[in-house]
Amino acid sequence: MLKSKKIIIFLLVILIFLIISGFLILKSKSLSFSVGEKLKVGATIFPLYDIIKNIGGDKIVAVLILPSGASPHTFEVTPEQIKNLIGAKAIFQIGHQIDNWIKNVSQAIPQAQIITVDKNINFLARDGEIDPHYWLSLKNGEIIAQNILANLISLDPSNKDYYQNNFVHYVQKLEALDQAIKNDLSSLKSRYLLTLHDAFYYFARDYSLKVVGSFEPGGKEIKPHELIDLEKKIKEYKIGVVFSEPQLSQSLILPFFQDLKLKIFVLDPLGGAEGRDTYLNLLKYDAQTIKEALNL
């Protein structure tokens, strides 16, 4: 009788142990990723995507939503792109009207947390509104990287040291390029920018340049009286070049450029194309283009 009692107690202990172990395993799986599984995240635009990849490295799967060459102002998410985001734990966005189409994605994939990377950004304001192109500043790029780091650690704390190490090395590259561009643009013949779109105010601020006007401010079509004002500024500042963008059409405004004999150079705010295949290469390309144009 005593022996059978000991056997029953032993079996009960084993059963309790198995139940507790099973609970802990299930809890662990619900809070983290299984062996071999990577954190999946999305990014609305290429610069965010590239910064995420540099910090996340081989511990994450990053999905870019906006294709190279597309304008975020006119973009619409396709079913195929939504399909590619299935399983994403988070989607990183710029916010401030740049990537409003992300709302369609969040409705289709409600489990994905939408994260805006603007915490601690020192915004520029124009016409009473926040300028949303804050990623076109390497100083802001470092802040964006800090925000991405914090969120990757929150989503995947087991790889905290890995993400932090990647962040430190990446920030060193950002700071080195920032200093190199500052040196490169320190002695230009002109410091005035005339742009087709109003994306480069943060870049101009960082390197003591001045944007004297834009032909499509805020993505809106320019009005006749605004063209007259721009023509006055072109003459006042002795401007001979205008900066377009690969995502925008020049067809409507091209006759105006030709009448004023303005040479056209192309700045890229988004990247992802050959020669602008990283966030660093994108800013380097824009700096080199400005240097070439303003030293004519």
C-alpha positions as CSV (number, residue, x, y, z in Angstrom):
1,M,0.0,0.0,0.0
2,L,2.8,2.4,1.0
3,K,4.7,1.5,-2.2
4,S,1.7,2.2,-4.4
5,K,1.1,5.5,-2.6
6,K,4.7,6.5,-3.4
7,I,4.2,5.6,-7.0
8,I,1.1,7.7,-7.2
9,I,2.8,10.7,-5.6
10,F,5.8,10.3,-8.0
11,L,3.4,10.2,-11.0
12,L,1.6,13.3,-9.7
13,V,4.9,15.2,-9.3
14,I,5.9,14.2,-12.9
15,L,2.4,15.3,-14.2
16,I,2.6,18.7,-12.4
17,F,6.2,19.2,-13.8
18,L,5.0,18.4,-17.3
19,I,2.0,20.8,-17.0
20,I,4.3,23.6,-15.7
21,S,6.9,23.0,-18.4
22,G,4.3,23.0,-21.1
23,F,2.8,26.3,-19.8
24,L,6.3,27.9,-19.7
25,I,7.1,26.7,-23.3
26,L,3.8,28.1,-24.6
27,K,4.3,31.4,-22.8
28,S,7.8,31.7,-24.1
29,K,6.6,31.1,-27.7
30,S,3.9,33.7,-27.3
31,L,6.4,36.3,-26.2
32,S,9.3,35.6,-28.5
33,F,10.2,33.9,-31.8
34,S,10.8,30.2,-32.2
35,V,14.3,28.9,-33.1
36,G,15.2,30.0,-36.6
37,E,12.3,32.5,-36.9
38,K,13.2,36.1,-37.8
39,L,11.4,39.3,-36.9
40,K,9.5,40.6,-39.9
41,V,8.9,44.3,-40.3
42,G,7.8,46.6,-43.1
43,A,9.0,50.1,-44.1
44,T,7.0,52.6,-46.1
45,I,9.9,54.2,-48.0
46,F,13.4,53.1,-49.1
47,P,15.5,55.3,-46.6
48,L,13.7,53.7,-43.7
49,Y,14.0,50.3,-45.2
50,D,17.8,50.6,-45.6
51,I,18.3,52.0,-42.0
52,I,16.2,49.1,-40.6
53,K,18.3,46.6,-42.6
54,N,21.6,48.1,-41.3
55,I,20.4,47.8,-37.7
56,G,18.4,44.6,-37.9
57,G,21.0,42.8,-40.1
58,D,20.4,39.0,-40.5
59,K,18.1,38.9,-37.5
60,I,15.2,40.4,-39.4
61,V,13.2,40.3,-42.6
62,A,12.5,43.8,-43.9
63,V,9.8,44.5,-46.6
64,L,9.8,47.7,-48.6
65,I,6.4,49.0,-49.6
66,L,6.9,52.0,-51.9
67,P,8.7,50.8,-55.1
68,S,11.7,52.7,-56.4
69,G,10.7,55.5,-58.7
70,A,7.2,55.8,-57.3
71,S,6.0,59.0,-55.6
72,P,4.6,58.6,-52.1
73,H,2.1,61.4,-52.9
74,T,0.3,59.4,-55.5
75,F,1.1,55.8,-54.5
76,E,-1.6,53.2,-53.8
77,V,-0.9,49.9,-52.0
78,T,-1.6,46.8,-54.1
79,P,-3.0,43.5,-52.9
80,E,0.4,41.8,-53.7
81,Q,2.3,44.3,-51.5
82,I,-0.2,43.6,-48.6
83,K,0.4,39.9,-49.1
84,N,4.1,40.4,-48.8
85,L,3.5,42.0,-45.4
86,I,1.6,39.1,-43.9
87,G,3.3,38.1,-40.6
88,A,4.9,41.5,-40.1
89,K,5.1,42.5,-36.4
90,A,5.5,46.2,-37.2
91,I,5.6,48.7,-40.1
92,F,7.8,51.8,-39.8
93,Q,6.5,55.0,-41.3
94,I,7.6,58.7,-41.8
95,G,4.1,60.0,-41.0
96,H,2.9,63.6,-41.4
97,Q,1.0,63.0,-44.7
98,I,3.9,61.4,-46.5
99,D,2.7,57.8,-46.3
100,N,-0.9,58.1,-45.4
101,W,-1.7,55.1,-47.6
102,I,-0.3,52.9,-44.8
103,K,-3.8,53.1,-43.3
104,N,-5.0,50.6,-46.0
105,V,-2.2,48.2,-44.9
106,S,-3.0,48.5,-41.2
107,Q,-6.6,47.6,-41.9
108,A,-5.6,44.5,-43.9
109,I,-2.9,43.5,-41.4
110,P,-4.2,44.7,-38.0
111,Q,-1.6,42.7,-36.0
112,A,1.2,44.9,-37.4
113,Q,2.1,47.8,-35.1
114,I,2.4,51.1,-37.0
115,I,5.5,53.0,-35.8
116,T,6.3,56.6,-36.7
117,V,10.0,57.3,-36.5
118,D,9.8,61.0,-35.6
119,K,10.4,61.0,-31.9
120,N,12.9,63.8,-30.9
121,I,13.1,65.2,-34.5
122,N,13.6,68.9,-34.6
123,F,11.0,69.8,-37.3
124,L,11.0,72.6,-39.8
125,A,7.7,74.3,-40.4
126,R,6.6,76.1,-43.5
127,D,3.3,77.8,-44.1
128,G,2.2,76.7,-40.6
129,E,2.7,73.0,-41.4
130,I,5.4,70.5,-40.5
131,D,7.8,69.7,-43.3
132,P,7.7,65.9,-43.4
133,H,10.9,65.3,-45.4
134,Y,13.0,65.0,-42.2
135,W,14.9,61.9,-43.3
136,L,16.9,64.1,-45.8
137,S,19.2,65.1,-43.0
138,L,21.9,62.8,-41.8
139,K,21.5,64.2,-38.3
140,N,17.9,63.3,-38.4
141,G,18.9,59.9,-39.9
142,E,20.8,59.2,-36.6
143,I,17.6,60.1,-34.6
144,I,15.6,57.8,-36.9
145,A,18.1,55.0,-36.4
146,Q,17.8,55.5,-32.6
147,N,14.0,55.2,-32.8
148,I,14.3,52.1,-35.0
149,L,16.8,50.5,-32.6
150,A,14.5,51.1,-29.6
151,N,11.5,49.5,-31.4
152,L,13.5,46.5,-32.7
153,I,14.7,45.8,-29.2
154,S,11.1,46.1,-27.9
155,L,9.9,43.7,-30.5
156,D,12.8,41.3,-30.2
157,P,14.7,41.7,-26.9
158,S,16.7,38.5,-27.3
159,N,18.8,40.2,-30.0
160,K,19.3,43.5,-28.1
161,D,23.1,43.3,-28.1
162,Y,23.2,42.5,-31.8
163,Y,21.0,45.4,-32.7
164,Q,22.9,47.9,-30.5
165,N,26.3,46.8,-31.9
166,N,25.0,47.3,-35.5
167,F,23.5,50.7,-34.5
168,V,26.8,51.9,-33.1
169,H,28.7,51.0,-36.3
170,Y,26.0,52.5,-38.5
171,V,25.9,55.8,-36.7
172,Q,29.7,56.1,-37.2
173,K,29.1,55.9,-40.9
174,L,26.3,58.5,-40.8
175,E,28.5,61.0,-38.8
176,A,31.5,60.4,-41.1
177,L,29.4,61.1,-44.2
178,D,27.8,64.2,-42.6
179,Q,31.2,65.7,-42.0
180,A,32.4,64.8,-45.5
181,I,29.4,66.5,-47.1
182,K,29.9,69.5,-44.8
183,N,33.5,69.8,-46.0
184,D,32.6,69.2,-49.6
185,L,29.9,71.9,-49.7
186,S,31.8,74.5,-47.7
187,S,33.1,76.5,-50.7
188,L,30.4,76.6,-53.4
189,K,30.1,79.4,-55.9
190,S,26.4,79.7,-55.0
191,R,24.4,78.5,-52.0
192,Y,20.9,79.0,-53.5
193,L,18.6,76.1,-54.4
194,L,15.6,76.3,-56.8
195,T,13.7,73.0,-56.7
196,L,10.8,71.4,-58.5
197,H,9.5,69.9,-55.2
198,D,10.0,71.2,-51.6
199,A,11.8,68.2,-50.2
200,F,15.3,69.6,-49.4
201,Y,14.9,72.2,-46.7
202,Y,16.4,69.9,-44.0
203,F,19.4,69.1,-46.2
204,A,19.8,72.9,-46.9
205,R,19.6,73.7,-43.2
206,D,22.4,71.2,-42.4
207,Y,24.8,72.6,-44.9
208,S,24.0,76.3,-44.8
209,L,22.2,76.4,-48.2
210,K,19.0,78.3,-48.9
211,V,16.0,77.0,-50.9
212,V,14.7,80.2,-52.6
213,G,11.6,78.5,-54.0
214,S,9.9,75.4,-55.3
215,F,7.7,74.9,-58.3
216,E,5.5,72.2,-56.7
217,P,5.3,73.1,-53.0
218,G,3.7,70.3,-51.0
219,G,3.1,68.4,-54.2
220,K,0.6,71.0,-55.4
221,E,0.5,72.6,-58.8
222,I,2.1,76.1,-58.8
223,K,-0.2,79.1,-59.6
224,P,0.6,81.8,-62.2
225,H,1.4,84.5,-59.7
226,E,3.8,82.1,-57.9
227,L,5.6,81.6,-61.2
228,I,6.0,85.4,-61.4
229,D,7.4,85.5,-57.9
230,L,9.8,82.7,-58.7
231,E,11.0,84.4,-61.8
232,K,11.9,87.5,-59.7
233,K,13.9,85.3,-57.3
234,I,15.7,83.6,-60.1
235,K,16.9,87.0,-61.4
236,E,17.6,88.3,-57.9
237,Y,19.7,85.4,-56.8
238,K,21.2,84.9,-60.3
239,I,20.1,81.3,-60.4
240,G,21.0,79.2,-63.5
241,V,20.0,75.7,-62.4
242,V,16.8,74.0,-61.2
243,F,16.7,70.7,-59.3
244,S,14.1,68.2,-60.4
245,E,13.3,64.7,-58.9
246,P,13.0,61.3,-60.6
247,Q,9.6,60.7,-59.1
248,L,8.1,63.9,-60.7
249,S,7.2,64.9,-64.2
250,Q,8.8,68.0,-65.7
251,S,6.5,68.2,-68.7
252,L,4.2,71.1,-67.5
253,I,7.0,73.3,-66.2
254,L,9.6,72.5,-68.8
255,P,8.8,75.4,-71.1
256,F,9.3,77.8,-68.2
257,F,12.7,76.3,-67.5
258,Q,13.7,76.6,-71.1
259,D,12.5,80.2,-71.4
260,L,14.7,81.2,-68.5
261,K,17.6,79.0,-69.8
262,L,17.7,77.0,-66.5
263,K,19.8,73.8,-66.5
264,I,18.1,70.8,-65.0
265,F,19.8,68.6,-62.3
266,V,18.1,65.7,-60.6
267,L,18.0,65.3,-56.8
268,D,16.5,62.1,-55.4
269,P,14.7,62.2,-52.0
270,L,13.8,58.5,-51.9
271,G,16.6,56.4,-53.5
272,G,16.5,52.7,-54.2
273,A,17.9,53.1,-57.7
274,E,21.4,52.3,-59.0
275,G,23.9,54.6,-57.4
276,R,21.4,55.5,-54.7
277,D,21.1,51.9,-53.4
278,T,21.6,52.8,-49.7
279,Y,20.5,55.7,-47.5
280,L,24.2,56.8,-47.3
281,N,24.7,56.6,-51.1
282,L,21.4,58.5,-51.6
283,L,22.6,61.5,-49.5
284,K,26.1,61.3,-51.0
285,Y,24.5,61.4,-54.5
286,D,22.4,64.4,-53.6
287,A,25.4,66.3,-52.2
288,Q,27.5,65.6,-55.2
289,T,24.7,66.7,-57.5
290,I,24.3,70.0,-55.6
291,K,28.1,70.5,-55.7
292,E,28.3,70.0,-59.4
293,A,25.3,72.2,-60.1
294,L,26.2,75.2,-57.8
295,N,29.8,75.3,-59.0
296,L,28.9,75.9,-62.7
